[in-house]
Amino acid sequence: MTKTINVGLLGCGFMGRTHSNAYSQVNHFFELEYKPVLKACYGREQDLEVLKKFQKMWGYESIETDWKKLIARNDIDLIDVVAPNFLHHDMVIAAAEAGKIIVCEKPMAMSLNEAEKMVAAVEKAGVANMVMFNYRRVPAVSLFKQVVEEGRIGKPFHYRAVYNQDYTISQKVPQGGSALWRLDAKIAGSGVTGDLLAHSIDTAEWINGPIKKVVAYTEIFIKERPHAETGKMEPITIDDACMFLAIFENGSIGTFESTRYARGRKNYSSMELNGERGAAYFNLEEPEYLQFFRYADPDTGNKIEDHLTGWQKILVTNGEHPYMSKYWVPGTTIGYEHTFINAMSDFLKSIEDGTQFQPNFRTAMRTQKVCDAVIQSAKEGRWIEI
């Protein structure tokens, strides 16, 4: 018999749409014991018309303009935090104290100090929890992880991650407001480090193990912008671009780069791992493909025939590939929205089984720790141990 989980969504912006779609679609593709019900969504009083439009579009039963009231409601089982970053800490702690299941967008917090308090509250409450690092659930990225675990890469030497966009190049782009709060340090905490590289860091440590130390450099290309709500010119204090070197605990070395000033790159997130027996490469702008270089047999370690070496471009759409048996026939692709559906399926399954979902708040706190170390290194100009 299907059990319902009543969802209370805190936020009605872009990420609210992705999460709402996942709740609406997950039971259409995955056989699960639990079925999410879109019970209530929150938005600010000044955004009431936007909130009402959001409610109508996604089918939430009710709205709230006070997030504390929504969390306190007895008919809410799960709190999903998709509000701007500066609100995550208070919302998550309140939800934990109310005994709710918690889902939170990344980055989980504004700082490691906040993250530690959130983890303490969630673990004290003993509630099921997840942080939405959805790119782990891209089938090709999950296959990347599988290839590494099968020993097909062998001893790792190099890890390279790039996450580039281009939407803030124009000096006319303002900061702040409901659309561009990610450029406002008081709201976002950090720039590309927390917004984009958090994804890259989470995936890197998931695939290649913990990062041991980092050295970083950040840049702000446009020093001030008009604020969307006041029209006044205000300084920009978050990173427009970040690059850092990393040493992993397994001895491999890594390079990470991110910017919002890469003309022509819209959501270009790539990762490459080079090892003794092979290599793998993924690019989010072609999410249906995993590129794999086979050099040596994972069982024997012997080099394969010379005429069979070379990069293979694997179309990750077959039933044997991660998640793909739940969707269409081989050769047909899935998209960005399905990464959230896949993540939600795994989370609901973990509630059903009583297992611990990954990444949870403690795992996400580790990513926050690396992000904070990157920012610290850029400020101090030195290596920072993780």
C-alpha positions as CSV (number, residue, x, y, z in Angstrom):
1,M,0.0,0.0,0.0
2,T,1.4,3.4,-1.0
3,K,2.2,5.8,1.8
4,T,2.1,9.6,1.4
5,I,4.7,12.1,2.3
6,N,3.3,15.6,2.5
7,V,5.8,18.1,1.1
8,G,6.3,21.7,2.3
9,L,8.5,23.7,-0.1
10,L,10.4,26.7,1.1
11,G,10.9,28.8,-2.0
12,C,9.2,29.2,-5.3
13,G,12.1,30.0,-7.8
14,F,14.1,28.0,-10.3
15,M,15.1,25.3,-7.9
16,G,11.6,25.1,-6.6
17,R,10.5,24.2,-10.1
18,T,13.0,21.4,-10.4
19,H,12.2,19.9,-7.0
20,S,8.4,20.2,-7.6
21,N,8.7,18.4,-10.9
22,A,10.7,15.6,-9.2
23,Y,8.0,15.1,-6.6
24,S,5.3,15.1,-9.3
25,Q,7.1,12.6,-11.6
26,V,9.1,10.2,-9.4
27,N,6.3,7.7,-8.9
28,H,5.6,7.6,-12.6
29,F,9.0,6.1,-13.2
30,F,10.0,4.3,-10.0
31,E,8.1,1.7,-8.0
32,L,8.2,3.2,-4.5
33,E,6.5,2.7,-1.2
34,Y,6.2,6.4,-0.7
35,K,4.4,9.0,-2.8
36,P,5.1,12.7,-2.3
37,V,2.1,15.0,-2.0
38,L,2.6,18.7,-2.8
39,K,0.9,20.1,0.3
40,A,2.2,23.7,0.8
41,C,4.7,26.1,-0.7
42,Y,6.2,29.3,0.8
43,G,7.1,32.6,-0.7
44,R,7.6,36.1,0.6
45,E,4.6,38.4,1.1
46,Q,6.0,40.8,-1.5
47,D,6.2,37.9,-3.9
48,L,2.6,36.8,-3.3
49,E,1.5,36.9,-7.0
50,V,4.5,34.9,-8.0
51,L,3.8,32.4,-5.2
52,K,0.1,32.1,-6.3
53,K,1.2,31.5,-9.9
54,F,3.7,28.9,-8.7
55,Q,1.1,27.1,-6.6
56,K,-1.3,26.9,-9.5
57,M,1.3,25.7,-12.0
58,W,2.6,22.9,-9.8
59,G,-0.6,22.0,-7.9
60,Y,0.3,22.8,-4.3
61,E,-2.8,22.5,-2.0
62,S,-2.0,25.7,-0.1
63,I,0.5,28.6,0.3
64,E,2.2,30.2,3.2
65,T,4.0,33.6,3.5
66,D,5.6,32.7,6.8
67,W,8.1,29.8,6.5
68,K,8.0,29.2,10.3
69,K,4.3,28.6,10.1
70,L,4.7,26.1,7.3
71,I,7.3,24.2,9.2
72,A,5.1,24.1,12.3
73,R,2.1,22.6,10.4
74,N,1.1,19.1,11.6
75,D,0.1,18.1,8.0
76,I,3.7,18.5,6.7
77,D,6.1,15.6,6.8
78,L,9.0,16.8,4.6
79,I,10.5,20.3,4.4
80,D,12.4,21.1,1.2
81,V,14.6,24.2,1.4
82,V,15.1,25.8,-2.0
83,A,15.3,29.4,-0.7
84,P,18.4,31.6,-1.1
85,N,21.5,30.4,0.7
86,F,21.4,32.8,3.7
87,L,18.1,31.2,4.8
88,H,19.2,27.6,4.8
89,H,20.7,27.6,8.3
90,D,17.6,28.8,10.1
91,M,15.2,26.9,8.0
92,V,17.0,23.6,8.4
93,I,17.4,23.9,12.1
94,A,13.8,24.8,12.6
95,A,12.7,21.8,10.4
96,A,15.0,19.5,12.4
97,E,13.6,20.7,15.7
98,A,10.1,20.1,14.4
99,G,11.1,16.5,13.5
100,K,10.6,16.9,9.7
101,I,12.3,15.0,6.9
102,I,14.6,17.5,5.3
103,V,15.8,18.1,1.7
104,C,18.1,21.1,1.1
105,E,19.6,22.6,-2.0
106,K,23.3,23.2,-2.3
107,P,25.4,24.9,-1.1
108,M,23.9,23.7,2.2
109,A,25.2,26.8,4.1
110,M,26.9,30.2,4.0
111,S,29.9,28.8,5.9
112,L,31.4,25.8,7.6
113,N,30.3,27.2,11.0
114,E,26.7,27.2,9.8
115,A,27.0,23.8,8.3
116,E,28.3,22.3,11.6
117,K,25.3,23.6,13.5
118,M,22.9,22.3,10.8
119,V,24.5,18.8,10.9
120,A,24.3,18.8,14.7
121,A,20.6,19.7,14.7
122,V,19.7,17.2,12.0
123,E,21.6,14.3,13.6
124,K,20.2,15.1,17.0
125,A,16.7,15.0,15.6
126,G,17.5,11.7,13.8
127,V,15.5,12.7,10.7
128,A,16.1,11.5,7.2
129,N,18.0,14.1,5.2
130,M,19.6,14.9,1.9
131,V,21.4,17.7,0.1
132,M,20.6,17.9,-3.6
133,F,23.8,17.4,-5.4
134,N,21.8,16.2,-8.3
135,Y,24.7,15.7,-10.8
136,R,25.7,12.5,-9.0
137,R,22.4,11.1,-10.5
138,V,23.3,11.9,-14.2
139,P,23.4,8.3,-15.5
140,A,26.8,9.0,-17.3
141,V,28.3,10.4,-14.0
142,S,27.0,7.3,-12.1
143,L,28.6,5.2,-14.8
144,F,31.8,7.2,-14.4
145,K,31.8,6.2,-10.7
146,Q,31.1,2.6,-11.6
147,V,34.0,2.4,-14.1
148,V,36.3,3.7,-11.4
149,E,35.0,1.2,-8.8
150,E,35.5,-1.6,-11.3
151,G,39.2,-0.8,-11.4
152,R,39.1,0.2,-15.1
153,I,41.0,3.5,-14.4
154,G,43.5,1.9,-12.0
155,K,45.8,4.1,-9.9
156,P,44.7,7.7,-10.4
157,F,47.1,10.4,-11.4
158,H,45.1,13.5,-12.5
159,Y,41.6,14.8,-11.8
160,R,40.4,17.8,-13.8
161,A,37.1,19.7,-13.2
162,V,35.8,22.7,-15.0
163,Y,32.4,24.5,-14.4
164,N,32.0,27.5,-16.7
165,Q,29.1,29.8,-17.6
166,D,28.8,33.2,-19.2
167,Y,25.6,34.9,-18.0
168,T,27.2,37.7,-15.9
169,I,29.7,39.1,-18.5
170,S,27.7,42.3,-19.2
171,Q,28.2,45.2,-16.9
172,K,24.5,45.9,-17.1
173,V,23.6,42.7,-15.2
174,P,22.5,43.8,-11.7
175,Q,23.0,42.1,-8.4
176,G,20.4,41.1,-5.9
177,G,16.7,40.7,-6.3
178,S,14.8,37.4,-6.8
179,A,16.7,36.6,-10.1
180,L,20.3,37.6,-9.4
181,W,20.7,37.1,-5.6
182,R,23.6,34.8,-6.4
183,L,25.7,38.0,-7.1
184,D,24.9,39.4,-3.7
185,A,27.3,38.3,-1.0
186,K,24.9,38.9,1.8
187,I,22.5,36.4,0.2
188,A,24.7,33.9,-1.5
189,G,27.8,33.8,0.7
190,S,30.2,33.1,-2.1
191,G,30.2,33.2,-5.9
192,V,31.1,30.5,-8.3
193,T,32.9,28.6,-5.5
194,G,29.7,27.8,-3.6
195,D,27.3,27.9,-6.5
196,L,29.2,25.9,-9.2
197,L,32.4,24.4,-7.7
198,A,30.5,22.9,-4.9
199,H,29.1,20.5,-7.5
200,S,32.5,19.8,-8.9
201,I,34.0,19.2,-5.4
202,D,31.2,16.9,-4.3
203,T,31.5,14.8,-7.5
204,A,35.3,14.7,-7.3
205,E,35.4,13.4,-3.7
206,W,32.6,10.9,-4.5
207,I,34.6,9.5,-7.5
208,N,38.2,10.1,-6.4
209,G,38.2,10.3,-2.7
210,P,38.9,13.1,-0.2
211,I,40.9,16.2,-1.1
212,K,43.8,16.7,1.3
213,K,44.8,20.3,0.6
214,V,44.2,23.2,-1.8
215,V,45.7,26.4,-3.1
216,A,43.4,28.9,-4.8
217,Y,43.0,32.2,-6.7
218,T,39.8,34.1,-7.2
219,E,38.9,37.2,-9.3
220,I,36.2,39.8,-9.5
221,F,36.1,41.2,-13.0
222,I,33.4,43.8,-12.5
223,K,33.9,45.5,-9.2
224,E,30.5,47.1,-8.8
225,R,27.0,46.6,-10.1
226,P,23.6,48.3,-9.6
227,H,21.4,46.5,-7.1
228,A,18.2,45.2,-8.6
229,E,16.0,46.4,-5.7
230,T,17.6,49.9,-5.0
231,G,19.2,50.8,-8.3
232,K,22.3,52.0,-6.4
233,M,25.8,51.0,-7.4
234,E,27.2,48.6,-4.9
235,P,30.5,46.7,-4.7
236,I,30.7,43.1,-5.7
237,T,32.4,41.0,-3.0
238,I,31.9,37.5,-4.3
239,D,34.1,35.6,-6.7
240,D,33.3,35.8,-10.4
241,A,36.0,33.2,-11.1
242,C,37.9,30.7,-9.1
243,M,40.7,28.3,-9.9
244,F,42.5,26.0,-7.5
245,L,44.9,23.1,-7.3
246,A,44.2,20.1,-5.1
247,I,46.1,17.2,-3.7
248,F,43.9,14.1,-3.0
249,E,44.5,11.7,-0.2
250,N,45.1,8.9,-2.8
251,G,48.1,10.8,-4.1
252,S,46.5,12.1,-7.3
253,I,46.6,15.8,-8.1
254,G,43.7,17.9,-9.4
255,T,42.8,21.2,-11.1
256,F,39.5,23.0,-10.6
257,E,38.3,26.0,-12.6
258,S,35.0,27.9,-12.6
259,T,33.8,31.2,-14.0
260,R,30.7,33.0,-15.1
261,Y,32.8,34.9,-17.8
262,A,33.5,32.0,-20.2
263,R,31.8,33.4,-23.4
264,G,29.9,30.6,-25.1
265,R,29.7,28.3,-22.1
266,K,26.2,28.0,-20.7
267,N,26.4,25.2,-18.2
268,Y,29.7,23.5,-19.1
269,S,30.7,21.2,-16.3
270,S,33.3,18.6,-17.2
271,M,35.4,16.1,-15.3
272,E,38.3,13.9,-16.4
273,L,40.2,11.3,-14.5
274,N,43.5,9.9,-15.8
275,G,44.9,6.7,-14.3
276,E,47.4,3.9,-14.9
277,R,44.9,1.6,-16.7
278,G,42.5,4.1,-18.4
279,A,40.8,7.4,-18.3
280,A,37.2,8.8,-18.3
281,Y,35.7,12.1,-19.3
282,F,32.3,13.7,-18.9
283,N,30.8,17.0,-20.1
284,L,27.4,18.1,-18.8
285,E,26.5,19.9,-22.0
286,E,26.5,16.4,-23.6
287,P,25.0,14.5,-20.6
288,E,24.1,11.4,-22.5
289,Y,27.7,10.5,-23.2
290,L,30.6,9.1,-21.2
291,Q,34.0,9.0,-22.8
292,F,36.3,6.1,-21.7
293,F,39.9,5.3,-22.7
294,R,40.7,1.6,-22.1
295,Y,44.4,0.9,-21.8
296,A,44.8,-2.2,-19.6
297,D,42.6,-5.1,-18.5
298,P,41.3,-4.4,-14.9
299,D,41.7,-8.0,-13.9
300,T,45.2,-8.8,-15.2
301,G,46.7,-5.3,-15.6
302,N,47.9,-6.3,-19.0
303,K,47.8,-3.8,-21.8
304,I,45.0,-4.5,-24.4
305,E,45.8,-4.9,-28.1
306,D,47.3,-1.7,-29.6
307,H,44.7,-1.5,-32.4
308,L,41.8,-1.5,-29.8
309,T,43.1,1.4,-27.6
310,G,41.5,4.8,-28.0
311,W,38.7,6.9,-26.7
312,Q,35.2,5.3,-26.7
313,K,32.2,7.6,-26.7
314,I,29.6,5.5,-24.8
315,L,25.9,6.5,-25.4
316,V,24.5,6.0,-21.9
317,T,20.9,5.1,-22.7
318,N,20.8,1.3,-22.3
319,G,18.9,-0.6,-19.7
320,E,22.1,-1.8,-18.0
321,H,23.3,1.8,-17.5
322,P,22.4,3.5,-14.2
323,Y,18.7,4.6,-13.9
324,M,18.1,4.1,-17.6
325,S,16.0,0.9,-17.3
326,K,13.3,3.2,-15.7
327,Y,12.9,5.4,-18.7
328,W,12.8,4.9,-22.5
329,V,14.2,2.5,-25.1
330,P,18.0,2.5,-25.9
331,G,19.1,5.5,-27.9
332,T,16.6,7.9,-26.4
333,T,17.9,10.4,-23.9
334,I,16.8,11.9,-20.6
335,G,17.5,15.5,-19.4
336,Y,18.4,17.8,-16.6
337,E,15.0,17.3,-14.8
338,H,15.6,13.6,-14.6
339,T,18.6,14.0,-12.4
340,F,16.3,15.4,-9.6
341,I,13.8,12.6,-10.2
342,N,16.6,10.0,-9.9
343,A,17.8,11.7,-6.7
344,M,14.3,11.8,-5.2
345,S,13.8,8.2,-6.0
346,D,17.0,7.2,-4.2
347,F,16.0,9.3,-1.2
348,L,12.5,7.9,-0.9
349,K,13.9,4.4,-1.3
350,S,16.3,5.1,1.6
351,I,13.4,6.2,3.8
352,E,11.6,3.0,2.8
353,D,14.7,0.8,3.6
354,G,15.9,2.7,6.6
355,T,19.3,3.2,5.0
356,Q,21.4,6.4,4.9
357,F,21.1,8.5,1.8
358,Q,24.1,10.1,0.2
359,P,24.9,12.9,0.0
360,N,23.4,13.8,3.4
361,F,24.1,16.8,5.5
362,R,27.3,15.4,7.0
363,T,28.7,14.7,3.5
364,A,27.6,18.1,2.2
365,M,29.4,19.7,5.2
366,R,32.6,18.1,3.9
367,T,32.0,19.9,0.6
368,Q,31.4,23.1,2.5
369,K,34.7,22.6,4.3
370,V,36.6,22.4,1.0
371,C,34.8,25.5,-0.3
372,D,35.7,27.5,2.8
373,A,39.3,26.3,2.4
374,V,39.4,27.4,-1.2
375,I,38.1,30.9,-0.2
376,Q,40.6,31.1,2.6
377,S,43.4,30.1,0.4
378,A,42.5,32.7,-2.2
379,K,42.5,35.4,0.5
380,E,45.7,34.3,2.2
381,G,47.6,33.2,-0.9
382,R,48.8,29.9,0.6
383,W,48.1,26.1,0.7
384,I,45.3,25.2,3.1
385,E,45.1,21.7,4.7
386,I,41.6,20.1,4.7
